[in-house]
Amino acid sequence: MNKLSIIHLFHILIIGSLFLYVGIYQTKIFKFMYTILLALSIIIFLYHGYKVYIKSKEGKSYFINLFHMIIVAPLLLYIGLNGDKTSRFYFELLLMLAFAVIGYHGYYMIKGE
């Protein structure tokens, strides 16, 4: 199994499932999940910020990394900070991201990229 297959499986099984769980159950989730979302948002932002820096120096495309920094990390941060007070709208955005994660990574895993 190559590195990309592991990344696809991780996103499908772990990230997609987490986003589905939080998006579906919304404010009925375990309270510690908000802390996990908060920590995950910081990790995502820092990791993808580093990747943007490296890829920009190498002249490679870093669109996906910017997407994580501009869309994914702030959404998780917002939900993590607001907890039960988060509007349903943001949970629905997370649910849309869950389907996008599963679809995108499922497609590329089947395609073999």
C-alpha distances in whole Angstrom, upper triangle without the diagonal:
4,7,8,6,7,10,11,11,13,15,15,16,18,19,20,21,23,25,26,27,30,30,32,33,35,37,37,34,34,36,33,31,33,32,28,29,31,29,26,28,29,25,24,27,27,23,24,27,25,23,26,28,25,24,28,29,26,28,24,24,24,25,22,23,27,26,25,28,30,29,27,28,32,31,30,32,35,34,34,37,39,38,40,42,39,40,39,38,35,34,33,32,29,29,29,26,24,24,23,20,19,20,19,15,15,17,14,11,13,14,11,12
4,6,5,7,9,10,11,13,15,16,17,18,19,20,22,24,25,26,28,30,30,32,34,35,37,37,34,34,36,33,31,32,32,28,28,30,28,24,26,27,23,22,25,24,21,21,24,22,20,22,24,22,21,24,25,23,24,21,21,21,22,20,20,24,24,22,25,28,27,25,26,30,30,29,31,34,33,33,36,38,37,40,41,38,40,38,37,34,33,33,31,28,28,28,25,23,24,22,19,19,20,18,14,15,16,13,11,13,14,10,10
4,6,5,6,9,10,11,13,14,15,16,17,18,20,21,23,24,26,27,28,30,32,32,35,35,32,32,33,31,28,29,29,25,25,26,24,21,23,23,20,18,21,21,17,17,20,19,16,19,21,18,18,21,22,20,21,18,18,18,19,17,17,21,21,19,22,25,24,22,23,27,27,25,28,31,30,30,33,35,34,37,38,36,37,36,35,32,31,31,29,26,26,26,23,22,22,21,17,17,19,16,13,15,16,13,11,14,15,12,10
4,5,5,6,9,10,11,12,14,15,15,16,19,20,21,22,24,26,26,28,30,31,34,34,31,31,33,30,27,29,28,25,24,26,24,21,22,23,20,18,20,21,17,16,20,19,16,18,21,18,17,21,22,20,21,17,17,16,17,14,15,19,18,17,20,23,22,20,21,25,25,24,26,29,29,29,32,34,33,35,37,34,35,33,32,29,28,28,26,24,24,23,20,19,19,17,14,15,15,13,10,12,12,9,8,11,11,9,7
4,5,5,6,8,10,10,12,14,14,15,17,19,20,21,23,25,25,27,29,30,33,33,30,30,32,30,27,29,28,25,24,27,25,21,23,24,21,19,22,23,19,19,23,22,19,22,24,22,21,24,26,24,24,21,20,19,20,17,18,21,20,19,22,25,24,21,23,26,26,25,27,30,29,29,32,34,33,35,37,34,35,33,32,30,28,28,26,23,23,23,20,18,18,17,14,13,14,13,9,10,11,9,6,9,11,8,8
4,5,5,6,9,10,10,11,13,14,16,17,18,20,21,23,24,26,27,28,31,31,28,28,29,27,24,26,25,22,22,24,22,19,21,22,19,17,21,21,17,18,21,20,18,21,23,21,21,24,26,24,25,22,21,20,20,17,18,21,20,18,21,24,23,20,21,25,25,23,25,28,27,27,30,32,31,33,35,32,34,32,31,28,27,27,25,23,23,23,20,18,19,18,14,14,16,14,10,12,14,12,9,13,14,12,11
4,6,5,6,9,10,10,10,12,14,15,16,18,20,21,22,24,26,26,29,29,26,27,28,25,22,24,23,20,19,21,20,16,18,19,16,14,17,18,14,14,18,17,15,18,20,19,18,21,23,22,22,19,18,16,17,13,14,17,16,14,18,20,19,17,18,21,21,20,22,25,24,24,27,29,28,31,32,30,31,29,28,25,24,24,22,20,20,20,16,15,16,15,11,12,14,12,8,11,13,11,9,13,14,12,11
4,5,5,6,9,10,10,10,13,15,15,16,19,20,20,22,24,25,28,28,25,26,28,26,23,24,25,21,20,23,21,18,19,21,18,16,19,20,17,16,20,20,18,20,23,21,20,23,25,24,24,20,19,18,17,14,15,18,17,15,19,21,19,17,19,22,21,20,23,25,24,25,28,29,28,31,32,29,30,28,27,25,23,23,21,18,18,18,15,13,14,12,9,9,10,9,5,7,9,8,6,10,11,10,9
4,5,5,6,8,9,10,11,13,15,15,17,19,20,21,23,24,27,27,24,25,27,25,21,24,24,20,20,23,21,18,20,22,19,17,21,22,19,19,22,22,20,23,25,24,23,27,28,27,28,24,22,21,21,17,18,21,19,18,21,23,21,18,20,23,22,21,24,26,25,24,28,30,28,30,32,29,30,28,28,25,23,23,22,19,18,19,16,14,14,14,11,9,12,11,8,8,11,10,8,11,13,12,12
4,6,5,5,7,9,10,11,13,14,16,17,18,20,22,22,25,25,22,22,24,21,18,20,20,16,16,19,17,14,16,18,15,14,18,19,16,16,20,20,18,21,23,23,22,25,27,26,27,23,22,20,20,16,16,19,18,15,19,21,19,16,17,21,20,18,21,23,22,21,25,27,25,27,29,27,28,26,26,23,21,22,20,17,17,18,15,13,14,14,10,10,13,12,9,11,14,13,11,14,16,15,15
4,6,6,5,6,8,10,10,12,14,15,16,18,20,20,23,23,20,21,23,21,18,19,20,16,15,18,17,13,15,17,15,13,16,18,15,15,19,19,17,19,23,22,21,24,26,25,26,22,20,18,17,14,14,17,15,13,16,18,16,13,15,18,17,15,18,21,19,19,23,24,23,25,27,24,25,24,23,20,18,19,17,14,14,14,11,9,11,10,7,7,10,9,7,9,12,11,11,14,16,15,14
4,6,6,5,7,10,10,11,13,15,15,16,19,20,23,23,20,22,24,22,19,20,21,18,17,20,20,16,18,20,18,16,20,21,19,19,22,23,21,23,26,26,24,27,30,29,29,25,23,21,20,16,17,20,17,16,19,21,18,15,18,20,19,17,21,23,21,21,25,26,24,26,28,25,26,23,23,21,18,18,17,14,13,14,12,9,9,10,7,5,8,9,6,7,10,11,10,12,15,15,15
4,6,6,6,8,10,11,12,14,15,16,18,19,22,21,19,19,22,20,17,19,20,17,16,20,19,16,18,21,19,17,21,22,20,20,24,25,23,25,28,27,27,30,32,31,31,28,26,24,23,19,20,23,20,18,21,23,20,17,19,22,20,18,21,23,21,21,25,26,24,25,28,25,26,24,24,22,19,19,19,16,15,16,14,11,12,13,10,8,12,13,10,10,14,14,12,15,18,17,18
4,6,5,6,9,10,11,12,14,15,16,17,20,20,16,17,19,17,14,16,17,13,13,16,15,12,15,17,15,14,18,19,17,18,22,22,21,23,26,26,26,28,31,30,31,27,25,23,22,18,19,21,19,16,19,21,19,15,16,19,17,15,18,20,18,18,21,23,21,23,25,23,24,22,23,20,18,19,18,14,14,16,13,10,13,14,10,10,14,14,12,13,16,17,15,18,20,20,19
4,5,5,6,8,10,11,12,14,15,16,18,19,16,17,18,16,13,15,15,12,11,14,14,10,12,15,13,12,15,17,15,16,19,20,19,21,24,24,24,26,29,28,28,25,23,20,19,16,16,18,15,13,16,17,15,11,13,16,14,12,15,17,15,15,19,20,19,21,23,20,21,20,20,17,15,16,14,11,11,13,10,8,11,11,8,9,12,12,11,12,16,16,15,18,20,20,19
4,6,5,6,9,10,10,12,14,15,18,18,16,18,19,18,15,16,18,15,13,17,17,13,15,18,17,15,18,20,19,18,22,23,22,23,26,26,25,28,31,30,30,27,24,22,20,16,17,19,16,14,17,18,15,12,15,17,15,13,17,18,16,17,21,21,20,21,23,20,21,19,18,16,14,14,13,10,9,10,8,5,7,8,6,6,9,10,10,10,14,15,14,16,19,19,19
4,5,5,6,9,10,10,12,14,16,16,13,15,17,16,13,15,17,14,13,17,17,14,16,19,18,17,20,22,21,21,24,26,24,26,29,29,29,31,34,33,33,30,28,25,24,20,21,22,20,17,20,21,18,15,17,19,16,14,18,19,16,17,21,21,19,20,22,20,21,19,19,17,14,15,15,11,10,12,11,7,10,12,10,9,12,14,13,13,16,18,17,19,21,22,22
4,5,5,6,8,10,11,11,14,14,11,12,14,13,9,11,13,10,9,13,14,11,13,16,15,14,18,20,19,19,22,24,23,25,28,28,28,30,33,33,33,30,28,25,23,20,20,21,19,16,18,19,17,13,14,16,14,11,15,16,13,13,17,18,15,17,19,17,18,17,17,15,12,14,14,10,10,12,11,8,11,13,11,11,15,16,15,16,19,20,19,22,24,24,24
4,5,5,6,8,10,10,13,14,12,14,15,15,11,12,14,12,10,13,14,12,12,16,16,14,17,20,19,19,22,24,23,24,27,28,27,29,32,32,32,29,26,23,21,18,18,19,16,14,17,17,14,11,12,14,11,10,13,14,11,12,16,16,15,16,18,15,16,14,14,12,9,10,10,6,6,9,7,5,9,10,9,10,13,14,14,15,18,19,19,21,23,24,23
4,6,5,6,8,10,13,13,11,14,16,16,13,14,17,15,13,16,18,15,16,20,20,18,21,23,23,22,25,27,26,27,30,31,30,32,35,35,35,31,29,26,24,21,21,22,19,17,20,20,17,14,16,17,14,13,17,17,14,15,19,18,16,17,19,16,16,14,14,13,9,10,11,8,6,9,9,6,8,11,10,10,13,15,15,15,18,20,20,21,24,25,24
4,6,5,6,8,11,10,8,10,13,13,10,12,15,13,12,16,17,15,16,20,20,19,22,24,24,24,27,28,28,29,32,33,32,35,37,37,37,34,31,29,27,23,24,25,22,19,22,22,19,16,17,18,15,13,17,17,13,14,18,17,14,15,17,15,16,14,15,14,10,11,13,10,9,12,12,9,12,14,13,13,16,18,18,18,21,23,22,24,27,27,27
4,6,5,5,8,9,7,9,11,12,8,9,12,11,9,13,15,13,14,18,18,17,20,22,22,22,25,27,27,28,31,32,32,33,36,37,36,33,31,28,26,23,23,23,20,18,20,20,17,14,15,15,12,10,13,13,10,11,14,13,11,11,14,12,13,11,13,10,7,10,11,8,8,11,11,10,13,15,14,15,18,19,19,20,23,24,24,26,28,29,29
4,6,5,9,10,9,13,14,15,12,12,15,14,12,15,17,16,16,19,20,19,20,24,24,23,25,28,27,28,31,32,32,33,36,37,36,33,30,27,25,22,22,23,19,18,20,19,16,13,15,15,12,11,14,14,10,13,16,14,13,13,14,11,11,9,10,8,5,6,8,6,5,8,9,8,10,13,13,14,16,18,19,19,22,24,24,25,28,29,28
4,6,9,9,9,13,15,16,13,14,18,17,15,18,20,19,19,23,23,22,24,27,27,27,29,32,31,32,35,36,35,37,40,40,39,36,33,31,28,25,26,26,23,21,23,23,19,17,19,19,16,15,18,17,14,16,18,17,14,14,16,13,13,10,12,11,8,8,11,9,7,11,12,10,12,15,15,15,17,20,20,20,23,25,25,26,29,30,30
4,6,5,6,10,12,14,11,12,16,15,14,17,20,19,19,23,24,23,25,28,28,28,30,33,32,33,36,37,37,39,42,42,42,39,36,33,31,28,28,28,25,23,25,24,21,19,20,20,16,15,18,17,13,14,17,15,12,11,14,12,13,10,13,12,9,11,13,11,10,14,15,13,15,18,18,18,21,23,23,23,26,28,28,29,32,33,33
4,6,6,10,11,13,11,10,14,14,12,15,18,17,17,21,22,21,23,26,26,26,28,31,31,31,34,36,35,37,40,40,40,37,34,31,29,26,26,26,23,21,23,22,19,17,18,17,14,13,15,13,10,11,14,12,9,8,10,9,9,7,10,9,6,9,11,10,10,13,14,13,16,18,18,19,21,23,24,24,27,29,29,31,33,34,33
4,6,8,9,12,10,10,13,14,13,15,18,18,18,21,23,23,24,27,28,28,30,32,33,33,36,38,38,39,42,43,42,40,37,34,32,29,29,28,26,24,24,24,21,19,19,18,15,14,15,13,10,11,13,10,7,5,8,8,9,9,12,11,9,12,14,13,13,17,18,17,19,22,22,22,25,27,27,28,31,32,32,34,36,37,36
4,7,8,12,10,11,14,15,15,17,19,19,20,23,24,24,26,29,29,30,32,34,34,35,38,40,40,41,44,44,45,42,39,36,34,31,31,31,28,26,27,27,24,21,22,21,18,16,18,17,13,14,16,14,10,8,11,12,13,12,15,14,12,14,17,15,15,18,19,18,20,23,23,23,26,28,28,28,31,33,32,34,37,37,37
4,6,8,7,8,12,12,12,14,16,16,18,20,21,21,23,26,26,27,29,31,32,33,35,37,37,38,41,42,42,39,37,33,32,29,28,29,26,23,25,25,22,19,19,20,17,14,16,16,12,12,14,13,10,9,13,12,14,13,16,15,12,15,16,14,14,18,18,16,19,21,20,21,24,26,25,26,29,30,30,32,34,35,34
4,6,6,8,10,10,12,14,15,16,18,20,21,21,24,26,26,27,29,31,32,33,36,37,37,39,41,42,43,40,38,34,33,30,29,30,28,25,26,26,24,21,20,21,18,15,17,17,13,12,14,14,10,10,14,14,17,17,19,17,15,18,19,17,17,21,20,19,22,24,22,23,26,28,27,28,31,32,31,33,36,36,36
4,5,6,8,9,11,12,14,15,16,18,20,21,22,24,25,27,28,30,31,32,34,36,37,38,40,41,42,40,37,34,33,30,29,29,27,24,24,25,23,20,19,19,17,14,15,15,12,10,11,11,8,8,12,13,16,16,19,17,15,19,20,17,18,22,21,20,23,25,24,25,28,29,29,30,33,34,33,36,38,38,37
4,5,5,6,9,10,11,12,14,16,17,18,20,22,23,24,26,27,29,30,32,33,34,36,38,39,40,37,36,32,31,28,27,27,26,23,23,24,22,19,18,18,17,14,14,15,12,10,12,13,10,11,15,15,18,19,21,18,16,20,20,17,19,22,21,20,23,25,23,24,27,28,27,29,32,32,31,34,36,36,35
4,5,5,6,9,10,10,12,14,15,16,18,20,21,22,24,26,26,28,30,31,32,34,36,37,37,35,33,29,28,25,24,25,23,20,20,21,19,16,15,16,14,11,12,13,10,8,11,12,9,11,14,13,16,16,18,15,13,17,17,14,15,19,17,16,19,21,19,20,24,24,24,25,28,29,28,31,33,33,32
4,5,5,6,9,10,11,13,14,15,17,19,20,21,22,24,26,27,29,30,31,32,35,36,36,34,32,28,27,24,23,23,22,18,19,19,18,15,13,13,12,9,9,10,7,4,7,8,6,9,11,11,14,15,16,13,12,16,16,13,15,18,17,17,20,21,20,22,25,25,25,27,29,30,30,32,34,34,33
4,5,5,6,8,10,11,12,14,16,17,18,20,21,23,24,26,27,29,30,32,34,35,36,33,32,28,27,25,23,23,22,19,19,20,19,16,13,14,13,10,9,11,10,6,8,10,9,12,14,14,17,18,20,16,16,19,19,16,18,21,19,19,22,23,21,23,26,26,26,28,31,31,30,33,35,35,33
4,5,5,6,9,10,10,12,14,15,16,18,20,21,22,24,26,27,28,30,32,33,33,31,29,26,25,22,21,21,20,17,17,19,17,14,12,14,13,9,10,12,10,8,11,13,11,14,16,15,18,19,20,16,15,18,18,15,17,19,17,16,20,21,18,20,23,23,22,24,27,27,27,30,32,31,30
4,6,5,6,9,10,10,12,14,15,16,18,20,21,22,24,26,26,28,30,31,32,29,27,23,23,20,18,19,17,14,14,16,14,11,9,10,9,5,7,9,7,5,9,11,10,13,15,13,16,16,17,13,12,15,14,11,14,16,14,14,18,18,16,18,21,21,21,23,26,26,26,28,30,30,28
4,5,5,7,9,10,11,13,14,16,17,19,20,21,23,25,26,27,29,31,31,29,27,24,23,20,18,18,18,14,14,15,14,11,9,9,10,6,5,8,8,5,7,10,10,13,15,13,16,18,18,14,14,18,16,14,17,19,16,17,21,21,19,21,24,24,23,26,28,28,28,31,33,32,30
4,5,5,6,9,10,11,12,14,15,17,18,20,21,23,24,26,28,29,30,28,26,23,23,20,18,18,18,14,14,16,16,13,10,12,12,9,8,12,11,8,10,14,13,17,18,17,20,21,21,18,17,20,19,16,19,21,18,18,22,22,19,22,25,24,23,26,28,27,27,31,32,31,29
4,5,5,6,8,10,10,12,14,15,16,18,20,21,22,24,26,27,28,25,24,20,20,17,15,16,15,11,12,14,13,10,8,10,11,7,8,12,11,9,12,15,14,18,19,17,20,20,20,16,16,18,17,14,16,18,15,15,18,18,16,18,21,20,19,22,24,24,24,27,28,27,26
4,5,5,6,9,10,11,12,14,15,16,18,20,21,22,24,26,26,24,22,18,18,15,13,13,13,9,9,11,10,7,4,7,8,5,5,9,10,8,10,13,14,17,18,16,18,19,18,14,15,17,15,13,16,17,14,15,18,18,16,19,21,20,20,23,25,24,25,28,29,28,26
4,5,5,6,8,10,10,12,14,15,17,18,20,21,23,24,25,24,22,18,19,17,14,14,14,11,10,12,13,10,7,9,11,9,8,11,13,11,12,15,16,20,20,18,21,22,22,18,18,21,19,16,20,21,18,19,22,21,19,22,24,23,22,25,27,26,27,30,31,30,28
4,6,5,6,8,10,11,12,14,15,17,18,20,21,23,24,22,21,17,18,15,13,14,14,11,10,13,14,11,8,11,13,11,11,14,15,13,15,18,18,22,23,21,24,24,24,20,20,22,20,17,20,21,18,18,21,20,18,20,23,21,20,23,25,24,24,28,28,27,25
4,6,5,6,8,10,10,12,14,15,16,18,20,21,22,19,18,14,14,12,9,11,11,7,7,10,11,8,6,10,11,10,10,14,15,13,16,18,19,22,23,20,22,23,22,18,18,20,17,15,18,18,15,16,19,17,15,18,20,18,17,21,22,21,22,25,26,25,22
4,6,5,6,9,10,10,12,14,15,16,18,20,20,19,17,13,14,12,9,9,10,7,5,8,10,9,6,8,11,10,10,13,15,14,15,18,19,23,23,21,22,23,22,18,19,21,18,16,20,20,16,18,21,19,17,20,22,20,20,23,25,23,24,28,28,27,24
4,6,5,6,9,10,11,12,14,15,17,19,20,19,18,14,15,14,10,11,13,10,8,12,14,12,9,12,15,14,13,16,18,16,18,21,22,26,26,24,26,27,26,22,23,25,22,20,23,23,20,21,24,22,20,23,25,22,22,25,27,25,26,29,29,28,25
4,5,5,6,9,10,11,12,14,16,17,18,16,16,12,14,12,9,11,12,9,9,13,14,12,11,14,16,15,15,18,20,18,20,23,24,27,28,25,27,28,27,23,24,25,22,20,23,23,19,20,23,20,18,21,23,20,19,23,24,22,22,26,26,25,22
4,5,5,6,9,10,10,12,14,15,16,14,13,9,10,9,5,7,9,7,6,10,12,11,10,13,15,14,15,18,19,19,21,23,24,28,28,25,27,27,25,22,23,24,20,19,21,21,17,19,21,18,16,19,21,18,17,21,22,20,21,25,24,23,20
4,5,5,6,9,10,11,13,14,15,14,13,10,11,11,7,8,11,9,7,10,13,13,11,13,16,16,15,18,21,20,21,24,25,29,29,26,28,28,27,23,24,26,22,21,24,23,20,22,24,21,20,23,24,21,21,25,25,23,25,28,28,27,23
4,5,5,6,9,10,11,13,14,13,13,11,13,13,9,11,13,12,10,14,16,16,14,16,19,19,18,22,23,22,24,27,28,31,32,29,31,32,30,26,27,29,25,24,27,26,22,24,26,23,21,24,26,23,22,26,26,24,25,28,28,26,23
4,5,5,6,8,10,10,12,10,10,8,10,10,7,9,12,11,10,14,16,15,14,17,20,19,20,23,24,24,25,28,29,32,33,30,31,32,30,26,27,28,25,23,26,25,21,22,24,21,19,22,23,20,19,23,23,20,22,25,24,23,19
4,6,5,6,9,10,10,9,9,6,8,9,6,7,10,10,9,12,15,15,14,17,19,19,20,22,24,24,25,28,29,33,33,30,31,31,29,26,27,28,24,23,26,24,21,23,25,21,20,23,24,20,20,24,24,21,23,27,25,24,21
4,6,5,6,9,10,10,11,9,12,13,10,10,14,14,12,15,18,18,17,19,22,22,22,25,27,26,27,30,31,35,35,32,33,34,32,29,30,31,27,26,29,28,25,27,28,25,24,27,27,24,24,27,27,25,26,30,29,27,23
4,6,5,6,9,9,10,9,13,13,11,13,16,15,15,17,20,20,19,21,24,24,24,27,29,28,29,32,34,37,37,34,36,36,34,31,32,33,29,28,30,29,26,27,29,26,24,27,27,24,23,27,27,24,25,28,27,25,21
4,5,5,6,5,7,6,10,11,9,11,14,14,14,17,19,19,19,21,24,24,25,27,29,29,30,33,34,37,37,34,35,36,33,30,31,32,28,27,29,28,24,26,27,24,22,25,25,21,21,24,24,21,23,26,24,23,19
4,5,5,6,7,7,10,13,11,11,15,16,15,16,19,20,20,22,24,25,25,28,30,30,31,34,35,38,38,35,36,36,34,31,32,33,29,28,31,29,26,28,29,25,24,27,27,24,24,27,27,24,26,29,27,26,22
4,6,8,10,11,14,16,14,15,18,19,18,20,23,23,23,25,28,28,28,31,33,32,33,36,38,41,41,38,39,40,37,34,36,36,32,32,34,32,29,31,32,29,27,30,30,27,26,30,29,26,28,31,29,28,24
4,6,9,10,14,15,14,16,19,19,19,21,24,24,24,26,29,29,29,32,34,34,35,38,39,42,42,39,40,41,38,35,36,36,33,32,34,32,29,31,31,28,26,29,29,25,25,28,27,24,26,29,26,25,21
4,7,9,12,14,14,15,18,19,19,20,23,24,24,26,28,29,30,32,34,34,35,38,39,42,42,39,39,40,37,34,36,35,32,31,33,31,28,30,31,27,26,29,28,24,24,28,26,23,26,28,26,24,21
4,6,9,11,11,13,15,16,17,18,20,21,22,24,26,27,28,30,32,32,33,36,37,40,40,37,37,37,34,32,33,32,29,28,30,28,25,27,27,23,22,25,24,21,20,24,23,19,22,24,22,21,17
4,6,8,9,10,12,14,14,16,17,18,19,21,23,24,25,27,29,30,31,33,34,37,37,34,34,34,31,29,30,29,25,25,27,24,22,24,24,20,19,22,21,18,18,21,20,18,20,23,20,20,16
4,6,5,6,9,10,11,12,14,15,16,18,20,21,22,24,25,26,27,30,31,34,34,30,31,31,28,25,27,26,23,22,24,22,19,21,22,18,17,21,20,17,17,21,20,18,20,23,21,21,17
4,5,5,6,9,10,10,12,13,14,16,18,19,20,22,24,25,26,28,29,32,32,28,28,28,25,23,24,23,20,20,22,19,16,19,19,16,15,19,18,15,16,19,18,16,19,22,20,20,17
4,5,5,6,9,10,10,11,12,15,16,17,18,20,21,22,24,26,27,30,30,26,27,26,24,21,22,21,18,17,19,17,14,16,16,13,12,15,15,12,12,16,16,14,16,19,18,18,15
4,5,5,6,9,10,10,11,13,15,15,17,19,20,21,23,25,26,29,29,26,26,26,24,21,22,22,19,18,20,18,15,17,19,15,14,17,18,15,15,19,19,17,19,22,21,21,17
4,5,5,6,8,9,10,12,14,15,16,18,20,20,22,24,25,28,28,24,25,25,23,20,21,21,18,17,20,18,15,18,19,16,15,19,19,16,17,21,21,19,22,25,24,24,20
4,5,5,6,7,9,10,11,13,15,16,18,19,20,22,23,26,25,22,22,22,19,17,18,18,14,14,16,14,11,14,16,12,12,16,16,13,15,18,18,17,20,23,22,22,19
4,6,6,5,6,9,10,10,12,14,15,16,18,20,21,24,24,20,21,21,19,16,17,17,14,13,15,14,11,13,15,13,11,15,16,14,14,18,19,18,19,22,22,22,20
4,6,6,5,7,10,11,11,13,15,16,17,19,21,24,23,20,21,22,20,17,18,19,16,15,18,17,14,16,19,16,15,19,20,18,18,22,22,21,23,26,26,26,23
4,6,7,6,9,11,11,12,15,16,17,18,20,23,22,19,20,20,18,15,17,17,14,14,17,16,13,16,18,16,16,19,20,18,19,23,23,22,25,27,27,27,24
4,6,6,6,9,10,11,13,14,16,17,18,21,20,17,17,17,14,12,13,14,10,10,13,12,10,13,15,13,13,16,17,16,17,20,21,21,23,25,25,26,24
4,6,5,6,9,10,11,12,14,16,16,19,19,16,17,17,15,11,12,13,10,8,12,11,8,11,13,12,11,14,16,15,15,18,20,20,21,24,24,25,22
4,6,5,6,9,10,10,12,14,15,18,18,16,17,18,16,13,14,15,12,11,14,15,12,14,17,15,14,17,19,18,18,21,23,22,24,27,27,27,25
4,5,5,6,9,10,10,12,14,17,16,13,15,16,14,11,13,15,12,11,15,15,13,15,18,17,16,20,21,20,21,24,25,25,27,30,30,30,28
4,5,5,6,8,10,11,12,14,14,11,12,13,11,7,9,11,8,7,11,12,10,12,15,15,14,18,19,19,20,22,24,24,26,28,29,30,27
4,5,5,6,8,10,10,13,14,11,13,14,13,9,10,12,10,8,12,13,11,12,16,15,14,17,20,19,19,22,24,24,25,28,29,29,27
4,6,5,6,8,10,13,13,11,14,15,15,11,12,15,13,12,15,16,14,16,19,19,18,21,23,22,23,26,27,27,28,31,32,32,30
4,5,5,6,8,11,10,8,10,12,12,8,10,13,12,11,15,16,15,16,20,19,19,22,24,24,24,27,29,29,30,33,34,34,32
4,6,5,6,8,9,6,9,10,11,7,8,11,11,9,12,14,14,15,18,18,18,20,23,23,24,26,28,28,29,32,33,34,32
4,6,5,9,10,9,12,14,14,11,11,15,14,12,15,17,16,16,20,20,19,22,24,24,24,27,29,29,30,33,34,34,32
4,6,9,9,9,12,15,15,12,13,17,16,15,18,20,19,20,23,23,23,25,28,27,28,30,32,33,33,36,37,37,35
4,6,5,5,9,12,13,11,12,15,15,14,17,19,19,20,23,24,23,26,28,28,29,31,33,34,34,37,38,39,37
4,5,6,9,11,13,11,11,14,15,14,16,19,18,19,22,23,22,24,27,28,28,30,32,33,33,36,38,38,37
4,5,8,10,13,12,11,14,16,15,16,19,20,20,23,24,24,26,28,29,30,31,34,35,35,37,39,40,39
4,6,9,12,11,11,14,15,15,17,20,20,21,24,25,25,27,29,30,31,33,35,36,37,39,40,41,40
4,7,8,7,8,11,12,12,14,16,17,18,20,21,22,24,26,27,28,29,31,32,33,35,37,38,36
4,5,6,7,9,10,12,13,15,16,17,20,21,22,24,25,26,28,29,31,32,33,35,37,38,37
4,5,5,6,9,10,10,12,14,15,17,18,20,21,23,24,26,27,29,30,31,33,34,36,35
4,5,5,6,9,10,11,13,14,16,17,18,20,21,22,24,26,27,29,30,32,33,34,33
4,5,5,6,9,10,11,12,15,15,16,19,20,21,22,24,25,27,28,30,31,32,31
4,5,5,6,9,10,10,13,14,15,17,18,20,21,22,24,26,27,28,30,31,30
4,5,5,6,9,10,11,12,14,15,16,18,20,21,22,24,25,27,28,30,29
4,5,5,6,9,10,10,12,14,15,16,18,20,21,22,24,26,27,28,27
4,5,5,6,9,10,10,12,14,15,16,18,20,21,22,24,25,26,25
4,5,5,7,9,10,11,12,14,16,16,18,20,21,22,24,26,25
4,5,5,6,9,10,11,12,14,15,16,18,20,21,22,24,23
4,5,5,6,9,10,10,12,14,15,16,18,20,21,22,21
4,5,5,6,8,10,11,12,14,16,16,18,20,21,20
4,5,5,6,8,10,10,12,14,15,16,18,20,19
4,6,5,6,8,10,10,12,14,15,16,18,17
4,6,5,6,8,10,11,12,14,15,16,15
4,6,6,6,8,10,10,12,14,15,15
4,6,5,6,9,10,11,12,14,14
4,6,5,6,9,10,11,12,11
4,5,5,6,9,10,10,9
4,6,5,6,8,10,10
4,5,5,6,9,9
4,5,5,6,5
4,5,5,6
4,5,8
4,6
4
